[in-house]
Amino acid sequence: MPSDKKIERSTALSFGIFFSLIISFLMVVCSHSLWAFDLQRIETPQAATKLRQMIVLDARPVTKWREGHIPGAMSFSWEEYTRTDADGVKYRISPPEELAEALGSMGVSNSDAVLVYGDADSSWGGEGWLAWMLAWLGHRGCVYFLDGGIQSWEESGQPIHSDSSSKRPKTTYQVNLQQQVNISSEQLEAQQDHINLIDTRGYLTEWLPGHLPGAIHIPWEKFYQGLYRKTLSADALRSLLQKNGVDLKKPVVYYCSGGIRSGYAWLVHQLSGLPSAINFEGGTEKWARKRPLAGGAEADEDK
């Protein structure tokens, strides 16, 4: 029989652990509730009038930026800020401290209003990845997304520059990491029955050979429309998701190979006013390192 003192010590230890978990949970909840990512869609005429009030980031490949960009825009392409990690997983986002250093060296602070744009083409939706990255870093200033991208800007007769002299005084970018906009492979596996998992990759060359078990296939190109590749409206997105069997009562997680195309789908989702979505940044590259992909006949049945 255990002594009364041992029972008391065990009870006290259990209570202490329980209390610590409760405090940790409350700290996470409070930190998340105090932060809200301000993402807004903006059209070219409005963006042109507010250009001097925003820091402009071009999400296209650097070569495209050099050919011509919105006046004052600085290049911030995912190709420059992702890497193959120590486990051999491709397209992993750079560590937060490196991203903060890069942003600070460009004169971007956590509270600045930022205009993000691309072309929904050459960067594989990199403008969405960039907006998601800012959310992940806990950006507090407003992030504007230029709907229609640079093609809409050019068509409206707005100026295009090819100079690379746009520089701002260096500053410090303060990171307030928001883990809730990302998800790990372990969390995905544990929550698989309680979420919508959407694969935004190509069908023949990517989805068919292998995808995450239980996923629904909606390629990222379905999230924009028209000549200027403008993002789907809230109603159009809701219709697209429901038509493909997405249960809007459950959280939505988007993925691709490494979080780029799924970042674009995440962006469109966030702009729609639906409950917040998640971008699985690791994608199939991360999942497939330790877990099997579904494919073949099962993929055909899913489609």
C-alpha positions as CSV (number, residue, x, y, z in Angstrom):
1,M,0.0,0.0,0.0
2,P,1.4,3.4,-0.9
3,S,1.8,5.8,2.0
4,D,-0.4,8.9,2.3
5,K,2.6,11.2,1.7
6,K,3.4,9.4,-1.6
7,I,-0.2,9.7,-2.7
8,E,-0.1,13.4,-1.8
9,R,3.1,13.9,-3.8
10,S,1.7,12.1,-6.8
11,T,-1.6,14.1,-6.6
12,A,0.3,17.3,-6.4
13,L,2.5,16.4,-9.3
14,S,-0.5,15.4,-11.5
15,F,-2.2,18.6,-10.6
16,G,0.9,20.6,-11.4
17,I,1.2,19.0,-14.8
18,F,-2.5,19.6,-15.5
19,F,-2.3,23.2,-14.3
20,S,0.8,23.8,-16.6
21,L,-1.1,22.4,-19.6
22,I,-4.1,24.6,-18.9
23,I,-1.8,27.7,-18.6
24,S,0.0,26.8,-21.8
25,F,-3.3,26.3,-23.6
26,L,-4.7,29.7,-22.4
27,M,-1.5,31.4,-23.5
28,V,-1.8,30.0,-27.0
29,V,-5.5,30.9,-27.2
30,C,-4.8,34.4,-26.0
31,S,-1.9,35.0,-28.3
32,H,-4.0,33.8,-31.3
33,S,-7.0,35.8,-30.3
34,L,-5.0,39.0,-30.0
35,W,-3.7,38.7,-33.5
36,A,-5.8,39.0,-36.6
37,F,-4.3,39.0,-40.1
38,D,-5.7,41.9,-42.1
39,L,-5.8,40.7,-45.7
40,Q,-7.7,42.7,-48.3
41,R,-8.4,42.4,-52.0
42,I,-7.6,45.7,-53.9
43,E,-8.3,46.6,-57.5
44,T,-5.8,48.5,-59.7
45,P,-7.4,52.0,-59.5
46,Q,-7.4,51.9,-55.7
47,A,-3.9,50.5,-55.6
48,A,-2.6,53.3,-57.9
49,T,-3.9,56.0,-55.6
50,K,-2.5,54.4,-52.5
51,L,0.8,53.3,-53.9
52,R,2.9,55.8,-51.8
53,Q,1.3,54.5,-48.6
54,M,2.3,50.9,-49.1
55,I,5.4,48.8,-49.5
56,V,5.1,46.9,-52.8
57,L,6.4,43.3,-53.0
58,D,6.5,41.5,-56.4
59,A,6.1,37.7,-55.9
60,R,7.1,36.7,-59.5
61,P,10.5,35.2,-60.4
62,V,13.3,37.8,-60.2
63,T,13.8,37.6,-64.0
64,K,10.2,38.8,-64.4
65,W,10.6,41.6,-61.9
66,R,13.7,42.8,-63.7
67,E,11.8,42.9,-67.0
68,G,9.2,45.3,-65.6
69,H,7.4,45.9,-62.3
70,I,5.1,48.3,-60.5
71,P,7.0,51.5,-59.6
72,G,8.8,51.0,-56.3
73,A,8.2,47.3,-56.1
74,M,10.8,45.0,-54.6
75,S,11.3,41.4,-55.5
76,F,10.3,38.7,-53.0
77,S,10.0,35.4,-54.9
78,W,9.5,32.1,-53.1
79,E,12.3,30.7,-55.2
80,E,14.7,32.9,-53.3
81,Y,13.3,32.1,-49.8
82,T,12.8,28.3,-49.9
83,R,15.4,25.5,-49.7
84,T,15.9,21.8,-49.4
85,D,16.1,21.0,-45.7
86,A,18.4,18.7,-43.8
87,D,16.0,15.7,-44.4
88,G,16.1,16.3,-48.1
89,V,12.6,17.8,-48.3
90,K,12.4,20.3,-51.1
91,Y,10.7,23.8,-51.1
92,R,10.8,24.3,-47.3
93,I,10.4,27.9,-46.3
94,S,13.4,29.7,-44.9
95,P,13.6,30.0,-41.0
96,P,11.6,32.9,-39.6
97,E,14.7,34.8,-38.5
98,E,16.1,34.7,-42.0
99,L,12.9,35.9,-43.5
100,A,12.8,38.7,-40.9
101,E,16.3,39.7,-41.7
102,A,15.5,39.8,-45.4
103,L,12.3,41.9,-44.9
104,G,14.1,44.2,-42.5
105,S,17.0,44.8,-44.9
106,M,14.3,45.8,-47.5
107,G,12.9,48.4,-45.1
108,V,9.8,46.3,-44.2
109,S,8.5,46.4,-40.6
110,N,5.8,44.3,-39.0
111,S,3.4,47.2,-39.0
112,D,3.8,48.4,-42.6
113,A,1.0,48.2,-45.1
114,V,2.1,45.9,-47.9
115,L,0.9,45.4,-51.4
116,V,1.5,41.9,-52.8
117,Y,1.1,41.0,-56.4
118,G,2.1,38.5,-59.0
119,D,0.5,37.1,-62.2
120,A,-1.1,33.8,-61.1
121,D,1.2,32.1,-63.6
122,S,5.0,32.4,-63.7
123,S,5.4,32.0,-59.9
124,W,2.9,29.2,-59.6
125,G,0.7,31.3,-57.4
126,G,3.7,32.7,-55.4
127,E,1.7,35.8,-54.5
128,G,-0.5,33.6,-52.3
129,W,2.6,32.0,-50.7
130,L,3.9,35.4,-49.9
131,A,0.7,36.6,-48.3
132,W,0.6,33.3,-46.3
133,M,4.2,33.8,-45.3
134,L,3.4,37.3,-43.9
135,A,0.5,35.7,-42.0
136,W,2.8,33.0,-40.6
137,L,5.3,35.6,-39.4
138,G,2.5,37.5,-37.6
139,H,2.4,40.6,-39.8
140,R,0.3,43.3,-38.1
141,G,0.0,45.8,-40.9
142,C,-2.6,45.5,-43.6
143,V,-1.7,43.2,-46.5
144,Y,-3.3,44.1,-49.8
145,F,-3.6,41.7,-52.6
146,L,-3.7,43.2,-56.1
147,D,-6.5,41.3,-57.8
148,G,-5.7,40.7,-61.5
149,G,-2.0,41.1,-60.8
150,I,0.5,43.0,-63.0
151,Q,-1.5,42.1,-66.1
152,S,-4.5,44.2,-64.8
153,W,-2.1,46.9,-63.8
154,E,-0.6,47.1,-67.3
155,E,-3.9,46.9,-69.1
156,S,-5.3,49.9,-67.1
157,G,-2.4,52.0,-68.4
158,Q,-0.5,52.3,-65.2
159,P,3.3,52.8,-65.4
160,I,5.8,49.9,-65.4
161,H,9.4,50.4,-64.3
162,S,12.5,48.2,-64.9
163,D,14.9,49.9,-62.5
164,S,16.2,48.1,-59.5
165,S,17.0,51.1,-57.3
166,S,14.0,51.0,-55.1
167,K,15.5,51.0,-51.6
168,R,14.2,51.9,-48.1
169,P,16.1,52.5,-44.9
170,K,16.8,49.2,-43.1
171,T,14.6,48.4,-40.2
172,T,13.8,45.5,-37.8
173,Y,11.1,43.1,-38.7
174,Q,9.5,41.7,-35.5
175,V,8.3,38.1,-35.8
176,N,5.2,36.9,-33.9
177,L,5.0,33.4,-35.4
178,Q,1.5,32.2,-36.0
179,Q,1.6,28.4,-36.1
180,Q,-2.1,28.0,-36.6
181,V,-1.8,28.9,-40.3
182,N,0.4,25.9,-40.9
183,I,0.2,22.2,-39.9
184,S,2.6,19.4,-39.4
185,S,2.5,15.9,-40.9
186,E,1.8,14.5,-37.4
187,Q,-1.1,16.9,-36.8
188,L,-2.5,16.1,-40.3
189,E,-2.4,12.4,-39.6
190,A,-4.0,12.8,-36.2
191,Q,-6.8,15.1,-37.5
192,Q,-7.4,13.5,-40.9
193,D,-11.0,12.4,-40.1
194,H,-12.0,15.9,-38.9
195,I,-10.7,18.1,-41.8
196,N,-11.1,18.7,-45.5
197,L,-7.8,18.0,-47.2
198,I,-7.5,19.6,-50.7
199,D,-4.7,18.7,-53.2
200,T,-4.1,21.7,-55.5
201,R,-1.5,20.0,-57.8
202,G,-1.9,18.8,-61.4
203,Y,-4.0,15.8,-62.0
204,L,-2.2,13.5,-64.5
205,T,1.4,14.0,-63.4
206,E,1.0,14.6,-59.7
207,W,-2.4,13.6,-58.2
208,L,-2.7,10.2,-60.0
209,P,0.8,9.0,-59.1
210,G,0.2,9.7,-55.5
211,H,-1.6,12.0,-53.1
212,L,-2.3,12.3,-49.3
213,P,-4.9,9.7,-48.2
214,G,-8.4,11.1,-48.1
215,A,-7.6,14.2,-50.1
216,I,-10.0,15.9,-52.6
217,H,-8.4,17.1,-55.8
218,I,-9.0,20.8,-56.9
219,P,-6.1,22.2,-59.0
220,W,-5.0,25.7,-58.0
221,E,-5.9,27.0,-61.5
222,K,-9.6,26.6,-60.5
223,F,-9.2,29.4,-57.9
224,Y,-8.9,32.2,-60.4
225,Q,-10.9,33.1,-63.5
226,G,-10.9,35.4,-66.6
227,L,-8.4,37.1,-68.7
228,Y,-6.6,38.7,-65.8
229,R,-6.8,35.7,-63.6
230,K,-8.8,37.4,-60.9
231,T,-9.5,35.4,-57.7
232,L,-12.9,33.7,-57.3
233,S,-15.6,35.6,-55.5
234,A,-16.9,34.2,-52.2
235,D,-19.9,32.7,-53.8
236,A,-17.9,31.1,-56.6
237,L,-15.4,29.6,-54.2
238,R,-18.1,28.2,-52.0
239,S,-19.7,26.7,-55.1
240,L,-16.4,25.2,-56.2
241,L,-15.7,23.6,-52.8
242,Q,-19.2,22.2,-52.4
243,K,-19.3,20.8,-55.9
244,N,-16.2,18.9,-55.1
245,G,-17.6,17.4,-51.9
246,V,-15.9,19.8,-49.4
247,D,-17.8,19.9,-46.0
248,L,-17.7,23.6,-45.1
249,K,-18.4,22.7,-41.5
250,K,-15.0,21.2,-41.2
251,P,-11.6,23.1,-41.3
252,V,-10.0,23.2,-44.7
253,V,-6.3,22.3,-45.3
254,Y,-4.7,23.0,-48.7
255,Y,-1.5,21.4,-49.9
256,C,0.6,20.9,-53.0
257,S,4.3,19.8,-53.3
258,G,5.7,22.5,-51.0
259,G,3.1,25.1,-50.1
260,I,3.3,27.4,-53.1
261,R,0.2,26.6,-55.2
262,S,-1.7,25.7,-52.0
263,G,-0.7,29.1,-50.7
264,Y,-2.6,30.7,-53.5
265,A,-5.7,28.6,-52.8
266,W,-5.3,29.6,-49.1
267,L,-5.2,33.3,-50.2
268,V,-8.4,33.0,-52.2
269,H,-10.1,31.1,-49.3
270,Q,-9.0,33.8,-46.8
271,L,-10.4,36.6,-49.0
272,S,-13.8,34.8,-49.3
273,G,-14.8,35.3,-45.7
274,L,-15.1,31.6,-45.0
275,P,-13.6,30.3,-41.7
276,S,-9.8,30.5,-41.8
277,A,-8.0,27.8,-43.8
278,I,-4.6,26.2,-43.3
279,N,-1.7,25.8,-45.8
280,F,0.3,22.6,-45.3
281,E,3.6,24.1,-46.2
282,G,5.5,20.8,-46.2
283,G,3.2,19.3,-48.8
284,T,3.7,15.9,-50.4
285,E,7.5,16.4,-50.3
286,K,7.3,16.3,-46.5
287,W,4.5,13.8,-46.1
288,A,6.1,11.2,-48.4
289,R,9.3,11.1,-46.5
290,K,7.8,8.9,-43.8
291,R,4.2,8.2,-44.9
292,P,2.8,6.4,-47.9
293,L,0.8,8.3,-50.6
294,A,-2.4,7.0,-52.0
295,G,-2.6,6.6,-55.8
296,G,-3.4,4.5,-58.8
297,A,-6.9,2.9,-58.8
298,E,-7.8,4.8,-55.6
299,A,-6.9,8.1,-57.3
300,D,-9.2,7.2,-60.2
301,E,-12.0,6.4,-57.8
302,D,-11.5,9.7,-56.0
303,K,-11.7,11.6,-59.2
